[in-house]
Amino acid sequence: MTAKQDIRTEGSTPKADGKPILEVSHLKQYFQINTGFIQTRPLKAVDDISFSIREGETLGLVGESGCGKTTAGRTILHLYKPTAGEVIFKGKPIRTKQDIAEYRKKATMVFQDPYSSLDPRMTVADIIGEPLDIHKMYSSKQERRDRILELMDRVGLNSEHAARYAHEFSGGQRQRVGIARALAVNPDFVVCDEPVSALDVSIQAQVINMFDELQSEMNLTYLFIAHDLLVVRHISDRIAVMYLGRMVELADAGEIYDRPLHPYTKALMSAVPVPDPKIARANKRVQLHGEIPSPLNVPAGCPFHTRCPYAKDVCRESMPPFREIEKGRFVACHLADELN
């Protein structure tokens, strides 16, 4: 068990006194979808989310496929222009092109698919060196090469790999190239978009452990997006849960797993595999009925009420506020106090 996990089982919040490195305020990302002749309708991929990430911590972002996790990560990095809301990095709002250019020197992304996120026409050295070229972060070709080889060594790649192309590597090696590229600008904040979901299980543990080591060595802050709840629990200090573009719960990782408050979070956590057969048989699985509504036609009120076994009239009529009900614990549910 790692030191991180020891802290979490005690129910405390790691880095609770650290100052926020990133603040997200009422962020929205809508895409206009054609629905007929000159008619469009907004697809609410991210719909009014707010949170902060403290310096040096890992915030896990979980939810079912299509809930808006990846869009949230890309919008936070301004790869998509936000429809509304604000991203504040180290106390400075990111608004202008100049702000974005400076922000991307300190905030980067590791993409989900190591097969499509690397240019097949570029060598590994050029892929890793591209951020250095864009931001002009070297004074000579030798300095550039030294920096590339240093990054390759840091992620477990050999120097002879520098002249090879992406198709010559396994999935795990390709993802290491992607991680080295993300680290090239010496960032403070990294969005990890399901970085191990496309890898074999045997390789996943190696990559996750490498993320932990890099965080300790470089004092990195992560937004770790994933749908594998066991992976998220291993690496995260706090966890945020999304459903249909909205954030429904945010708390310390240990609290989320041991005492989920939102009905959707309870259903997610009940699905986590338990290695002990006796405990697994004793655990009661929370079954959700019905289909996830389309983000093109989100139901009125609480978006989860169509599948929630506890829904009441107030849930169908009004959106629950995302409120702090305990210190450091946020939940968006009208019935949170009643059910817990």
Residue pairs with C-beta under 8 A, 6 or more apart in sequence:
2 212
2 234
4 14
4 212
4 235
4 237
5 234
7 14
8 14
8 237
8 252
8 253
8 254
9 254
10 254
11 252
11 254
11 255
11 258
12 252
13 237
13 238
13 252
13 328
14 57
14 237
14 252
15 54
15 55
15 56
15 57
15 237
16 54
16 328
18 54
18 55
18 56
18 57
19 54
19 55
20 52
20 53
20 54
20 55
21 53
21 54
21 55
21 89
21 90
21 188
21 189
21 221
22 52
22 53
22 76
22 87
22 88
22 89
22 107
22 189
22 221
22 223
23 51
23 52
23 87
23 88
24 49
24 50
24 51
24 52
24 76
24 85
24 86
24 87
24 88
25 50
25 85
25 86
25 87
25 88
26 48
26 49
26 50
26 84
26 85
26 86
27 46
27 48
27 49
27 50
27 72
27 75
27 76
27 82
27 84
27 85
27 86
27 87
28 44
28 46
28 47
28 48
28 82
28 83
28 84
28 85
29 45
29 46
29 68
29 71
29 72
29 75
29 80
29 82
29 83
30 42
30 43
30 44
30 45
30 47
30 83
31 42
31 43
31 45
32 40
32 41
32 42
32 43
33 40
33 41
33 42
33 43
33 296
34 40
35 41
35 296
41 296
42 296
43 295
43 296
44 244
44 245
44 295
44 298
45 68
45 71
45 245
45 295
46 68
46 71
46 72
46 75
46 245
47 68
47 244
47 245
47 246
47 298
48 84
48 85
48 246
49 72
49 85
49 242
49 245
49 246
49 247
49 322
50 85
50 247
50 322
51 59
51 240
51 247
51 250
51 330
53 59
53 189
53 221
53 223
54 221
55 188
55 219
55 221
56 215
56 219
56 220
56 221
57 221
57 222
57 237
57 238
58 215
58 221
58 222
58 223
58 224
58 235
58 236
58 237
58 238
59 222
59 223
59 224
59 236
59 237
59 238
59 239
59 240
60 224
60 225
60 226
60 232
60 233
60 235
60 236
60 238
60 239
60 240
60 253
61 69
61 72
61 73
61 223
61 224
61 225
61 226
61 239
61 240
61 242
62 69
62 225
62 226
62 227
62 229
62 232
62 239
62 240
62 241
62 242
62 268
63 69
63 227
63 241
63 242
63 243
63 268
64 227
64 243
64 292
65 227
66 292
66 295
67 242
67 243
67 244
67 245
68 242
68 244
68 245
68 295
69 193
69 194
69 225
69 227
69 242
70 112
70 193
70 194
70 225
71 80
72 225
72 242
73 109
73 191
73 193
73 223
73 225
74 80
74 109
74 191
74 193
75 82
75 87
76 87
76 191
76 223
77 103
77 104
77 107
77 108
77 109
77 191
78 87
78 94
78 100
78 103
78 104
79 109
86 93
86 94
86 95
87 93
87 94
88 94
89 103
89 106
89 107
89 189
90 106
90 188
92 99
93 99
94 100
94 103
104 135
104 185
105 135
105 185
105 187
106 185
106 187
106 188
106 189
107 187
107 188
107 189
107 190
107 191
108 131
108 181
108 182
108 183
108 185
108 187
108 189
108 190
108 191
109 182
109 190
109 191
109 192
109 193
110 175
110 178
110 179
110 182
110 190
110 191
110 192
110 193
110 195
111 117
111 178
111 193
111 195
112 193
112 194
112 195
112 197
112 198
113 198
114 171
114 174
114 175
114 177
114 178
114 198
114 199
115 171
115 174
115 198
117 178
118 127
118 166
118 174
118 177
118 178
119 127
119 166
120 165
120 166
120 167
121 165
122 130
122 165
122 166
123 162
123 163
123 164
123 165
124 152
124 157
124 161
124 162
124 163
124 164
124 165
124 166
124 169
124 177
125 145
125 148
125 162
125 163
127 166
127 177
127 181
128 148
128 151
128 152
128 177
128 180
128 181
128 184
129 144
129 147
129 148
129 184
130 181
130 184
131 137
131 181
131 184
131 185
132 138
132 144
132 147
132 148
132 184
132 185
133 144
135 185
137 147
137 184
137 185
138 144
138 147
147 184
148 162
148 184
149 159
149 162
151 180
151 183
151 184
152 158
152 159
152 161
152 162
152 180
153 159
154 180
154 183
154 214
154 217
155 176
155 177
155 179
155 180
155 183
155 210
155 214
156 176
156 210
157 173
157 176
157 177
157 180
161 169
161 173
166 174
166 177
169 177
170 203
171 198
171 199
171 200
171 203
172 199
172 200
172 203
172 206
172 207
175 195
175 196
175 198
175 199
175 207
176 207
176 210
178 195
179 195
179 207
179 210
179 211
179 214
182 190
183 190
183 214
183 218
186 218
187 220
188 219
188 220
188 221
189 220
189 221
189 222
189 223
190 220
190 221
190 222
190 223
191 222
191 223
191 225
192 211
192 222
192 223
192 224
192 225
192 226
193 225
194 225
194 226
194 227
195 207
195 211
195 224
196 203
196 204
196 207
196 208
196 226
196 228
196 231
197 226
197 227
197 228
199 207
204 231
208 231
208 234
208 235
211 222
211 224
211 235
212 235
214 220
215 222
222 235
224 232
224 235
224 236
226 232
229 268
229 269
229 271
229 272
230 272
230 273
232 239
232 253
233 239
233 253
233 257
233 272
236 253
237 252
237 253
238 250
238 251
238 252
238 253
238 328
239 250
239 251
239 252
239 253
239 256
240 247
240 249
240 250
241 247
241 248
241 249
241 250
241 256
241 262
241 264
241 265
241 268
242 248
243 264
243 303
243 304
244 292
244 293
244 295
244 298
244 303
244 304
245 295
245 298
245 303
246 303
246 322
246 332
247 322
247 330
247 332
248 262
248 264
248 265
248 304
248 322
248 331
248 332
248 333
249 256
249 260
249 261
249 262
249 264
249 265
249 330
249 331
249 332
250 322
250 329
250 330
250 331
251 261
251 328
251 329
251 330
251 331
252 328
252 329
255 329
256 265
256 269
257 269
257 272
259 340
260 266
260 268
260 269
261 325
261 329
261 331
261 333
261 336
261 339
261 340
262 304
262 331
262 332
262 333
262 336
263 286
263 304
263 308
263 309
263 310
263 333
263 335
263 339
264 288
264 304
264 307
264 308
266 286
267 286
267 287
267 288
270 283
270 284
270 285
270 286
271 285
271 286
273 280
274 280
274 283
288 307
289 307
289 309
290 306
290 307
292 307
293 299
293 303
293 306
299 305
299 306
299 316
300 316
300 317
301 314
301 315
301 316
301 317
301 318
301 319
302 308
302 311
302 315
302 316
302 318
302 319
302 320
302 332
302 333
302 334
304 311
305 311
305 315
305 316
308 315
310 335
310 339
312 334
312 335
314 334
315 334
315 335
318 334
319 332
320 332
320 333
320 334
321 332
322 330
322 331
322 332
323 330
323 331
323 332
324 330
325 331
325 336
325 337
333 339
